Amino acid sequence: MFSLLCFLSLQKSILERVREAVEGKSNSIVMRLFGSSVSYIRGCLFRVLSVGPVPSHLAFILDGNRRYARKWNLGEGMGHRAGFLSLMTIMKYCYQLGVKYVTIYAFSIDNFKRKPDEVQAVMDLMLEKIEGLLKEERIIKQYGVRVEFVGNLKLLSDAVRVAAEKAMRATAVNSRAILLIAVAYTSTDEIVHAVHESRLDIGEAKGVIKVDDVEKHMYMGVAPDPDILVRTSGETRLSNFLLWQTSSSLLYSPRALWPEMGLRHLVWAVLNFQRVQPYLERRRKKLM
């Protein structure tokens, strides 16, 4: 019934605006009609999805940027730029749906093993994208997004680290939505770091380190465990990402390369989550 009402309302809205466009013979009205109609349909879709459980945390492994560039014969670095545009779109969809936490795997510690010039190129690109992220005011301000960089930030170049710290300071007052960017990150490094900090906290004489002690010092301690982990390109490997946090998460691996990731993939992931959410919740409670 809700879907039917949405459709009838949408049909009436479209007909009214088409009549305005035809009578006014204005291309600008036609473009506004198209844009507003798409937004309206997406809003209806999200309202239908929100009838079921909405995930609070989605994590993404952004796989396929370079393959996308090769696929379309794009220049060097263009795949990553296309991936950045896709990230902005997916973030907007997530926050419109009501997802509070979005985590992306931006740069692994293992990537530092690449050739020095390649690492430098990635650092330069990362610096550009951090600055570009702050300029995306329509997303950052509209949805009240706080940006958190998680990982061993000491391994970053000085310029990138300063830019990351600037972004965190600039968005620190926001709390409606959280974007976590994993850089210089691997799950094994996170666990070692957490154990080391836990030992320093409790001291040698106080005995055994507990799970709660470790989790308190995790880089990802600022967010709940992900409900859904998405890795694009059809790959099912976790690549040392959130190994501690994803034991009760839905894993989703669409064949689409990251720049091809769109609304239909996000909707399908959420629908699958809603289907298995009772089982995941029971499993999570057993592990507590």
N, C-alpha and C positions, 0 to 999 in steps of 0.2 A: 504494500500500500504506500509506504514512504517513497519507494522508487517511482511509482506511478505518479504521485503528486509532484515529485521533482521533475519528472519528464514533462507533465502537462504545464507546469509553471515555466519550465525552460522553453517549451514550444511557444507559449504565449509571448514570452520575452523576446524570442528571436523574431517572431512574426512582426511584432511591434517595431523592432529596431530595423528590420529589413524595409518596412514601409517607410520609415523615416529616411533611410538611406536612398531609396528609390525616389521619393518625393524631393529630397534635397539634392539628389545627384552629387553627393559629396563622397569622394574616395576616403577622406579622413574618417567619416562616419562609418563607412564599411570596415575600415581597419579597426576602429574602436569596437564595432559590433563583433568582429571575429575574436579580438582579444578578450573582450568581456564575456563572450559566450563560452570560450574555452575555460576561463577562470571560474565561471559559474558551474559548468559541468564538473570541473575538478573539485569545487567546493561541495557539490552534491555527493560526489564519490567519497570524499573524505568524511562527510557526515554519516554516510552509510557504514563505512569502515569503523567509525568511532562507536557504533552500537556494540561492537565486540571489544575485547581487550586491546588497547593500543600499547605497543611496546614503548617503554620509557627510554631505552638505550639501544641505538643501532651503531654497529662498528663496521668499518669498510676497509678492505685491502684493495687499494686502487691499482689493479693489475691490468696492463694492456695498453698503456699510453704509447710506448715505442712501437708496439705492433700495429696500433692504429695509424701511426705516422707512416709506417712502411706500407700498410694496406692501401692508403690513399696517396702515396708518393709525396708526402709532405716534407718540408724542410726540417732540419735538426731542431729539436725543441718544440716543434709545433704540436706534437702529440701531447706533451705535458700542458701546453697552453689550452688545448681542447679539453684535457682532463680537468683543468681548473674551472672552466666554464661549466662542465658537467657537475663538479662539486658544488658550485654555487646554486645550481638548479636543484640538485638533490637535497641540499641543506634547506632550501626554501620549502620544498615539499614536506620534508620531515617536520619542520617547525609548524607548518600549516596543519599538519595532521595531529599535532600535539605531542610529538616525540621531544623529550627535553634534552637528552644527551646524544650527541653524535661524535663518534671517534673515528679518525682516519689514520691509517698507517702511512706516513709520509716519507720516512727515511729510516732504514735499518742500520744498526751499528755495522752489520756485515757489508753494507755498501761502501764503507770506508776502505775496504780491501780492493776496490777498483783502482784503475789507473789514476794518478794524481790529477791529471788534467780533467778527467771525467768527474772526479769528486768535486773539483773546483767549479766545474760547469753546473753541477747539481746545486752546490751551495749558492752560486750566483742566482740560479733560477729560484731557489727557495727564498732568498732575500727579496727578490722581485715579487713573489707571490704573497709573502707576509705583508709587504707594503700594499699590494693590491687588495688583500683581504680587508685591511683597515679602510680602504676607499669604498668598499661595498657597503655604504651606509644604509642602503635600502634593506639589506638583510640584517646587518649587525645592530642597527638602531631600531628598525621596525619590530624585530623579534626579541630584542633585549638579550643579545648573545654575548656571553662571556667566553673569551678564548683562553684555553689552558694548553701550554706546551708540556708534554710529559716525556720523560726519557733522561738520558745522561747528557744534559745540556752543556756540560763542560767540554764535550767532544766537538761541539760546533765551532765554526769559525767565529771570531770576535764579532764581526758585522752581523752575522745571522743571529747570534745569541743576544746581542743588544736589541735587534729588531724584534725578536721573540719576547723579550722582557718588556719592551715598549708596548707591544700589542696586549700583553697581559695586564699591564698597568692601565692602559687606555680603556679596557673593557671590564675592569675589576668590579665596578659598581653594578653591572648587569647580572641578573639572576634568573630570568625567565627561561633561558635556554643556554646550554653549555656545549661548546665545540672543543673537543680534546684532539690535539694534533700530536701524534707520536713521532718524535724525531730523535735520532741517535738512540733508538730504542730496540731492544730485544727482550723477550720474556725472561730468558735466563739471566740477563743482566739485571732486570727488575727484581727477580727473586733473590739473587745474591746481594743486591743493594739492601733489600728489605731485611734479610737475615742479619746482615752486618749492622744495620742501624738498630735492629731489635736487641742485639747483643750489647751494643753500647748503651742502650736505654736501661736495660734491666741489670747490667753488670754481671761480672763473673760469678758472684756469690749467690745470686738469686735463683739459680737453677735453670729449668728447661724453658726454652722459647716456645710459646704457644702460637697457634694459628692466628689468633686475634692480634698478637704482637706483630707478626709478619705483615698481615693485611693492613695494619695501621701505617706501615712505612712503604707500602707499594706506591709506585708512581701513579697508578690508576686508582688510588684510594679516594680520589675526589669524586668518583662516580660509582654507581651500582654496577654489578656485572651486566654485560650486554645481554639483551634478549635475543638479538639476531646478529650474527656475524656474516657479512656478505663479502665474498671474494669473486670478482668478475673474471672473465676469460674462461670460465668453465673449470678453473683449477680448484682442487679441494685441499691443497696443502695450507697449513696455517702459517708457515714460514716464520716460526718463533714469535708469533704475535698473540698476546693475551692468552697464553696457555693456561695460566692460573685461573683466569676469570671466565672461561667459556665451557666449562664442563657441563653446564646445564643450558647452553645457548643453542638456538636453532642455527644450523649452518646452511647457507644458501649460496649456490655457485652458478649464476646465470652464464651462458656462453658469450654474452655481450662483452666487448672490451669496455674498459672503464669510461672512455668518452662517449660510448654508445648507451650507457646506463640511463634509463629513462623512467617515466612514471609507471609504465606497465610492469617493469621489473620490481619497483618498490611496492606496488600494490600486491603483486604476487607473493612477495616475501612476507608482507603483513598478513595476507590471507592464510598462508601456510603456518605462520606463527599462531594465529587465532585458532587454527585447527588443532595444534598440538600443545597449546598453552597450558591446559589442565595437567597434562602429563609432565611438562617441564616444571610446573610449579610444585607438583608432588615430589619430583626428583630433587628439586632445590631444597625443600624442607627436610628431606631425608639426610642431605649432606650437611645441614646446619648443626 
